[in-house]
Amino acid sequence: MISCRQLTRKFGDFTAVDGISLDVAPGTICAVLGPNGAGKSTTVGMLTGLLAPTSGEAIVCGVNVAHDPVAVKRKIGVLPEDLGLFDDLTVDEHLELTGDLYGLDAATTRSRIDRLLAALGLTKGRRTFARACSHGMRKKTAFAMALLPNPEALFLDEPFEAVDPVTAATMASILRDAASRGVTVFLTSHILPMAARIADRFVIIRSGRIALNAEAAALDRPLEELYFDLAEAPVLDRLEWLGQTE
């Protein structure tokens, strides 16, 4: 469902993604982990046709992304890093526009909107303009937009950031249910406990390269330990001056 070979992206002399190769089977939730600047969002951008690779190849839902990015976009749902919302549209209007763009009839769009808003706790805020939404509301709106067209694959950049625990649990349940029905989920996250809870496969990226690519069942240590060893370790400084008085 998602396959890439030697996918590389350079910005001038800086290599953001350096020869990534991986395969994600249909119905898999793949969590891509790594520190800020590791290349996670750049990888998502290339796989979704939003960013052209410098070299390498990506196949998503049977389509070569570089050859036909429009065809890929028709098959996938995306929650981008910047959320992609319009300040002058309401939550409802964003979802209605999504239905129109994907060619859904009005009745189907309205039915799906109502159910998504109810599931994500957005019903009361459906007529709120994006500019007035909290970051959590904006994140939930973008998540709903990604789900509404019933895509073959979902690409979610930090879906659990800035959402409350109940909503995070709801989103996780929706993703697990979607995966059980064959939807492929490719998500980035800094929230290791949530990633460990829902993912079937983990990819850890460091400095644009894959440091780990393994099925969840094959991990020989807790995910957090592997992350600290392979991606970045916490800085252990006691800051002895904290709590001291003159």
C-alpha positions as CSV (number, residue, x, y, z in Angstrom):
1,M,0.0,0.0,0.0
2,I,2.9,2.4,0.8
3,S,6.3,1.7,-0.6
4,C,9.3,3.9,-1.2
5,R,12.9,3.3,-2.3
6,Q,15.9,5.5,-1.6
7,L,13.6,8.5,-1.0
8,T,15.7,11.6,-0.6
9,R,15.0,15.3,-0.2
10,K,17.6,18.0,-0.2
11,F,17.2,21.7,0.6
12,G,20.3,23.3,-0.9
13,D,23.2,21.6,0.8
14,F,21.1,20.2,3.6
15,T,19.8,16.7,3.3
16,A,16.5,16.4,5.2
17,V,15.7,12.8,4.1
18,D,18.5,10.6,3.1
19,G,17.7,7.4,1.2
20,I,14.7,6.1,3.1
21,S,13.3,2.7,1.9
22,L,10.3,1.1,3.5
23,D,7.1,-0.9,2.9
24,V,3.8,-0.6,4.8
25,A,1.2,-3.3,4.2
26,P,-2.5,-2.6,3.8
27,G,-4.3,-2.3,7.1
28,T,-1.2,-1.4,9.1
29,I,-0.7,1.5,11.4
30,C,2.9,2.7,11.0
31,A,4.2,5.2,13.6
32,V,7.1,7.3,12.4
33,L,9.1,8.6,15.4
34,G,12.1,10.9,15.7
35,P,13.3,14.2,17.2
36,N,12.3,17.5,15.7
37,G,14.1,18.0,12.4
38,A,14.7,14.3,11.8
39,G,12.8,14.3,8.5
40,K,9.4,13.0,9.5
41,S,7.2,15.7,8.1
42,T,9.4,15.9,4.9
43,T,8.8,12.2,4.4
44,V,5.1,12.6,4.8
45,G,5.2,15.5,2.3
46,M,6.9,13.4,-0.3
47,L,4.6,10.4,0.2
48,T,1.5,12.6,-0.3
49,G,2.7,14.5,-3.3
50,L,3.0,17.8,-1.5
51,L,6.8,17.8,-1.8
52,A,8.8,16.5,-4.8
53,P,11.7,14.2,-3.8
54,T,15.2,15.1,-5.0
55,S,15.6,11.4,-5.9
56,G,14.0,8.1,-5.2
57,E,10.6,6.7,-5.8
58,A,7.3,6.4,-3.8
59,I,4.3,4.2,-4.6
60,V,1.1,4.9,-2.6
61,C,-2.2,3.0,-3.2
62,G,-0.7,1.6,-6.4
63,V,0.2,5.0,-7.9
64,N,3.7,6.4,-8.5
65,V,3.5,9.7,-6.5
66,A,5.9,11.6,-8.7
67,H,4.1,10.6,-11.9
68,D,0.6,11.3,-10.8
69,P,0.3,13.2,-7.5
70,V,-3.3,14.2,-8.2
71,A,-4.4,10.6,-8.5
72,V,-2.7,9.9,-5.2
73,K,-4.5,12.7,-3.5
74,R,-7.8,11.3,-4.6
75,K,-7.0,8.0,-2.7
76,I,-5.6,9.4,0.6
77,G,-6.6,11.5,3.5
78,V,-4.0,13.9,5.0
79,L,-3.6,15.8,8.2
80,P,-0.7,18.1,7.4
81,E,1.8,19.7,9.7
82,D,0.2,23.1,9.3
83,L,-3.3,21.7,9.3
84,G,-4.3,23.5,6.1
85,L,-7.3,25.4,7.4
86,F,-8.8,28.6,6.2
87,D,-9.4,31.3,8.9
88,D,-12.6,32.5,7.3
89,L,-14.4,29.1,7.1
90,T,-16.2,27.4,9.9
91,V,-15.6,23.9,11.1
92,D,-18.7,22.8,9.2
93,E,-17.7,24.6,6.0
94,H,-14.3,22.9,6.0
95,L,-15.9,19.5,6.0
96,E,-18.5,20.5,3.4
97,L,-15.7,21.7,1.1
98,T,-13.9,18.4,1.6
99,G,-17.0,16.5,0.6
100,D,-17.3,18.6,-2.5
101,L,-13.6,18.2,-3.5
102,Y,-13.9,14.4,-3.3
103,G,-17.2,14.3,-5.2
104,L,-19.4,13.1,-2.5
105,D,-23.1,13.7,-2.7
106,A,-24.7,16.2,-0.3
107,A,-26.5,13.6,1.8
108,T,-23.4,11.4,2.3
109,T,-21.3,14.4,3.2
110,R,-23.9,15.7,5.7
111,S,-24.3,12.2,7.3
112,R,-20.5,11.8,7.7
113,I,-20.0,15.3,9.0
114,D,-22.6,14.8,11.7
115,R,-21.1,11.6,12.9
116,L,-17.5,12.9,12.8
117,L,-18.4,16.1,14.7
118,A,-20.2,14.0,17.3
119,A,-17.4,11.5,17.7
120,L,-14.8,14.3,18.1
121,G,-16.8,16.6,20.4
122,L,-17.1,19.3,17.8
123,T,-20.9,19.5,17.4
124,K,-21.3,22.6,19.5
125,G,-18.4,24.3,17.7
126,R,-19.4,23.4,14.2
127,R,-20.2,27.0,13.3
128,T,-17.0,28.5,14.8
129,F,-14.6,30.1,12.4
130,A,-11.2,28.5,12.2
131,R,-9.6,31.8,13.4
132,A,-11.5,31.5,16.6
133,C,-10.9,27.8,17.2
134,S,-8.4,26.6,19.8
135,H,-5.5,24.6,18.5
136,G,-7.2,21.4,19.7
137,M,-10.4,22.2,17.7
138,R,-8.3,23.0,14.6
139,K,-6.5,19.7,15.0
140,K,-9.8,17.8,15.3
141,T,-11.2,19.6,12.3
142,A,-8.2,18.6,10.1
143,F,-8.5,15.0,11.4
144,A,-12.2,14.9,10.5
145,M,-11.3,16.3,7.0
146,A,-8.8,13.5,6.5
147,L,-11.4,10.8,7.4
148,L,-14.5,12.2,5.6
149,P,-13.8,10.9,2.1
150,N,-13.1,7.3,3.3
151,P,-9.5,7.1,2.0
152,E,-7.5,4.0,1.2
153,A,-4.6,5.5,3.3
154,L,-4.2,8.1,5.9
155,F,-1.2,10.3,6.4
156,L,-1.3,12.1,9.8
157,D,1.4,14.4,11.0
158,E,1.2,14.6,14.8
159,P,-2.5,13.8,15.1
160,F,-2.5,13.5,18.9
161,E,-0.6,16.7,19.7
162,A,-2.7,19.3,21.6
163,V,-5.9,17.2,21.9
164,D,-7.4,16.2,25.2
165,P,-7.1,12.6,26.5
166,V,-10.7,11.7,25.7
167,T,-10.4,12.9,22.1
168,A,-7.0,11.2,21.8
169,A,-8.6,7.9,22.9
170,T,-11.4,8.4,20.4
171,M,-9.0,9.1,17.6
172,A,-7.0,6.1,18.4
173,S,-10.1,3.9,18.4
174,I,-11.2,5.3,15.0
175,L,-7.7,4.6,13.6
176,R,-7.6,1.0,14.9
177,D,-11.1,0.3,13.5
178,A,-10.2,1.8,10.2
179,A,-7.0,-0.3,10.0
180,S,-9.0,-3.4,10.8
181,R,-11.0,-2.7,7.7
182,G,-7.9,-2.3,5.5
183,V,-7.1,1.4,5.7
184,T,-3.3,2.0,5.9
185,V,-2.3,4.6,8.5
186,F,1.0,6.4,8.4
187,L,1.4,8.8,11.3
188,T,4.1,10.8,13.0
189,S,4.1,11.3,16.7
190,H,6.2,12.5,19.7
191,I,3.7,10.9,22.1
192,L,5.4,7.5,22.6
193,P,2.8,5.9,24.9
194,M,0.0,6.5,22.3
195,A,2.2,5.3,19.4
196,A,3.0,2.2,21.4
197,R,-0.7,1.6,22.1
198,I,-1.9,1.7,18.5
199,A,0.9,1.0,16.0
200,D,1.7,-2.3,14.3
201,R,5.0,-1.0,13.0
202,F,7.5,1.5,14.2
203,V,10.0,3.5,12.1
204,I,12.5,5.6,14.0
205,I,14.2,8.3,11.9
206,R,17.3,10.1,13.0
207,S,19.0,12.8,10.8
208,G,17.0,11.8,7.8
209,R,17.9,8.1,8.0
210,I,16.0,5.1,9.3
211,A,17.4,3.9,12.6
212,L,14.7,1.3,13.2
213,N,12.0,-0.3,11.0
214,A,10.3,-3.1,12.9
215,E,6.9,-4.7,13.6
216,A,5.6,-4.0,17.1
217,A,5.6,-7.7,17.9
218,A,9.3,-7.9,17.1
219,L,10.5,-5.3,19.6
220,D,12.8,-6.7,22.3
221,R,12.6,-3.7,24.6
222,P,10.0,-1.1,25.5
223,L,9.5,1.5,22.7
224,E,10.7,4.4,25.0
225,E,14.0,2.6,25.7
226,L,14.6,2.0,22.0
227,Y,13.7,5.6,21.2
228,F,16.2,7.0,23.7
229,D,18.9,4.7,22.4
230,L,18.3,5.2,18.7
231,A,16.9,8.7,18.3
232,E,17.8,11.0,21.2
233,A,18.5,10.5,24.9
234,P,17.1,12.9,27.5
235,V,19.5,15.5,29.0
236,L,20.0,14.5,32.6
237,D,21.0,17.7,34.3
238,R,19.9,18.1,37.9
239,L,19.8,21.9,37.9
240,E,20.8,22.0,41.5
241,W,19.9,25.7,41.8
242,L,16.2,24.9,41.4
243,G,14.5,25.1,44.8
244,Q,17.4,26.8,46.5
245,T,16.9,30.0,48.4
246,E,19.3,32.7,49.1
